[in-house]
């Protein structure tokens, strides 16, 4: 009984941490003005927030076949989200004609 309560509290804390990261992601996406900065905040928040939320759900469910599926989803998202964000950022850099006004020159 005590072990179940410890697992419930640990899962709740981890899940709330993931939700806090999602809240920071939304704040970053609305606060930044340039599209590449927004994408960076969104990509980091998605990868980290989903990963932490899935860890919380794995703690809730224990080690079962469902938790193995959640681990596989987490691994897939860790590979897919940064790659897709990089490709979208690369598209923005190659197609934005007014990019020079946002960038600072380094000496």
C-alpha positions as CSV (number, residue, x, y, z in Angstrom):
1,X,0.0,0.0,0.0
2,X,2.8,2.4,0.9
3,X,4.7,1.5,-2.3
4,X,1.6,2.4,-4.4
5,X,1.3,5.8,-2.7
6,X,5.0,6.5,-3.3
7,X,4.7,5.5,-7.0
8,X,1.6,7.7,-7.3
9,X,3.3,10.7,-5.8
10,X,6.4,10.2,-7.8
11,X,4.4,9.8,-11.0
12,X,2.3,12.9,-10.2
13,X,5.5,15.0,-9.5
14,X,7.1,13.9,-12.8
15,X,3.9,14.5,-14.8
16,X,3.5,17.9,-13.3
17,X,7.1,18.7,-14.2
18,X,6.3,17.8,-17.8
19,X,3.2,20.0,-17.8
20,X,5.3,22.9,-16.5
21,X,7.8,22.4,-19.4
22,X,4.8,22.5,-21.8
23,X,3.7,25.8,-20.1
24,X,7.2,27.3,-20.6
25,X,7.1,26.1,-24.2
26,X,3.9,28.0,-24.8
27,X,5.3,31.1,-23.1
28,X,8.5,30.9,-25.2
29,X,6.5,30.5,-28.4
30,X,4.5,33.6,-27.8
31,X,7.3,35.7,-26.3
32,X,9.9,35.4,-29.0
33,X,9.4,37.5,-32.1
34,X,11.5,35.7,-34.7
35,X,10.3,32.4,-36.1
36,X,13.5,30.5,-35.5
37,X,13.5,31.4,-31.9
38,X,9.9,30.3,-31.6
39,X,10.7,27.0,-33.3
40,X,13.6,26.4,-30.9
41,X,11.4,26.9,-27.8
42,X,8.7,24.7,-29.3
43,X,11.1,21.9,-30.3
44,X,12.9,21.8,-27.0
45,X,9.5,21.9,-25.1
46,X,8.0,19.1,-27.2
47,X,10.9,16.8,-26.9
48,X,11.6,17.3,-23.2
49,X,8.0,17.8,-22.2
50,X,6.6,14.7,-23.9
51,X,9.6,12.7,-22.6
52,X,9.0,13.7,-19.0
53,X,5.3,13.2,-19.2
54,X,5.8,9.7,-20.6
55,X,8.2,8.9,-17.8
56,X,5.5,9.9,-15.4
57,X,3.0,7.7,-17.1
58,X,5.5,4.8,-17.1
59,X,5.9,5.3,-13.3
60,X,2.1,5.2,-13.0
61,X,1.7,2.0,-15.0
62,X,4.7,0.1,-13.7
63,X,6.8,-2.1,-16.0
64,X,4.3,-3.6,-18.4
65,X,4.0,-4.0,-22.1
66,X,2.2,-0.6,-22.2
67,X,5.3,1.0,-20.6
68,X,7.5,-0.6,-23.2
69,X,5.3,1.0,-25.9
70,X,5.6,4.3,-24.2
71,X,9.4,4.0,-24.1
72,X,9.3,3.2,-27.9
73,X,7.1,6.3,-28.5
74,X,9.6,8.4,-26.5
75,X,12.6,7.1,-28.5
76,X,10.8,7.8,-31.8
77,X,9.9,11.4,-30.7
78,X,13.5,12.0,-29.5
79,X,14.6,11.2,-33.0
80,X,11.8,12.7,-35.1
81,X,11.2,16.0,-33.3
82,X,14.7,17.5,-33.6
83,X,15.1,16.4,-37.2
84,X,11.8,17.9,-38.3
85,X,12.5,21.1,-36.5
86,X,15.9,21.3,-38.1
87,X,14.4,20.8,-41.6
88,X,11.7,23.4,-41.0
89,X,14.3,25.9,-39.7
90,X,16.5,25.2,-42.8
91,X,13.5,25.9,-45.0
92,X,12.9,29.2,-43.2
93,X,16.6,30.2,-43.6
94,X,16.7,29.4,-47.4
95,X,13.3,31.1,-48.2
96,X,13.3,34.2,-46.0
97,X,14.5,37.2,-48.0
98,X,14.4,39.5,-45.0
99,X,16.5,37.3,-42.7
100,X,19.4,39.8,-42.7
101,X,17.5,42.3,-40.6
102,X,17.1,39.7,-37.8
103,X,20.7,38.5,-37.7
104,X,23.6,40.2,-36.1
105,X,27.1,40.2,-37.7
106,X,29.9,38.6,-35.7
107,X,33.3,40.3,-35.8
